[in-house]
Amino acid sequence: EANLGSVNRKLYGNIHNDGHVVIASINDPTRTFNIEAGPLFETATAPRDPAFWRWHKFIEELFEAFRSDQTPYTAAELRLPGVNVIGVSVETTQLVPGVCIKNTVGNLYTYMEEKAYKLLNTDKSFDENKNEPPFVIRKNQNEHAAFKIDIEVENEKPSNCSYCF
């Protein structure tokens, strides 16, 4: 699927995101009656729409049909003669309050963190001038401590190169 970094957005298309918009706007696709789009339109509410799950199953089936039709890479295609990975290490680079981190080298740390999201205009009678508190949703979310990965690579044939992660 196309994204901001796509080389050719027209070629790769945007079926997943466009599908969200089309399905969410089905009740007023031309905005003639000024009917708001359905929950599938917004990332935060999309999973509440039963169509979300069927749409994502369709996208997964579409991708699987494409993937299964591809010829797998051979070991020779994946090999890069003269380039060897010498070592890989990981280190936690930021301590997290309330999370016991015993050894920062060689370990990644995940933890649950409570997040709070303020929702404004959830009630049509909401009046911004009354200074009413916003509706707040709290949920636990999986987070991870910041980390760095070092990959040591040896190139037997020195040359200009670039890498991307």
N, C-alpha and C positions, 0 to 999 in steps of 0.2 A: 504494500500500500504506500502511496505517496506520503511524504512528510516534508517538512521545511528543508531537509537536507537532500531530498531526492534529486538525482541528476536529470530525470525526465518525468515530471509530475503527470503529464498527459499520458505517457506510456504506462506508468504504474497505477494510475487511477486513484480513486478514493472511495471505493465501494463501501467500506465499513462505516466511515463517518457520514457519507452521503445517505446511507441507509437509515442511520439514526435520525437525520434531519427529515427525510421523506416520511418515515413512519410517524414521527412525532407531529408532523405538520399535516397529516392526512385529513384532519377535520376542517382545515381551512388553508389549503396549499398556496393559494394566491394572496392570502391575508385580506381578502375582500371583506370579511365580517369581523376582522380584528379579534379573532379567537386565538387565545394563547396556545402555543405548542404544548404537546403532551410531555410527560416526564422523561421520555426517551431523549429529549432534546438536550437536557443538561446532564453533565457527568455525575453530579451529586445525587440526582434523582433517578437516573436511567434504570438501575437495577430494580426499582419498584414497579416498573412496567413489565407485565408478563411477556410482552413482545421482545424485551431485551434478551431473554434467555433463548428464545427461538431464533432471533436474529444472530446471536453469537454462535449458536450451533450451526447455522447456515454458513457463517464466515469460516468456522473451523472446518466444516466439510468441504468447502470450496478450496481452502488452502491444502487440505489433505489430498484432495484429488490432484491438485497441481504438484505437490511434493512427491506423491507416489509415482508420478509420471516422469520424474527426473532420473537421470542416470547417476548413481552414486559416484562420488569421487573415488579414484583409486589411490592406493598408498603412494604411488609415484607422483600423482598430481599434488598431493599434500606435502610431499617431501621438498625441502629446500636445501639442496646439496651445499655443503660448506657453511651452513648456519646451524649452530647448536645452542640449545638452551642449557646453560651451565647451572643455573639455580633459580629458585623461586622462593621468596619469603614474604610473609605478611606480618604487619605490626599494627596494633591498635594505637591510634595517635591522639585520642581524646578520651579523657576519663568522663564518666557519666555520673552525675550525682545520684546516690542511692543504688548504684550498680557495683557489685563487688567484682573488680577486675584484678585477678591474681597475677596473671602473666601477660604482658602486652605483646610479647613476641610469639608468633605462631598461632595466635588465636583471634577469632572474630567473635564479637559479643553482640547478641541480640537481646532485647528486653521489651516489655510491654510498657507503653506510656499513654497516659490519659490525654486525649486531645479534646479541646472545646471549640465548637463551631457556632458562631453567632448567626442567626437567621433573622433577617429583617423583612418586614412586610409579609409575615406569615399569616397575619390576620387582616382582613380587608378593613377592619375598624381601627387599625393601627394609626396613631397620629404622631408624627415626628415631633410636633410642637409640645407634646405632653411629657417628653423625656421619659417615656416608658422604657423599661429595660428590654433588650431584644430577647427573643426566644433562643435558648442555648441548648445545643445537643452535645453530650459528652460520650465519648467512646474510647475504648482501649485500642491501641494501634501498635503493631509490631514495628520496632525501630531497631537501628543498629548503631553501635559506636563508630565514630569515624576511623578509617583505617587507610593504610597505604600498602601497595603491593610492589615489590621490587622484582624485576625479572632480569637476570643477567644472561646476555646473549653474546655468543662468540661468532664472528664472521671471518671465515678463513680467507675470503676474497674482499679486502676492504674496498668499499665503494660508498657513494652517497646513498642514503636510504631514508625512508620515513616510516613511521608506525602510527597506528591509530587505535585507541581503545574506546 
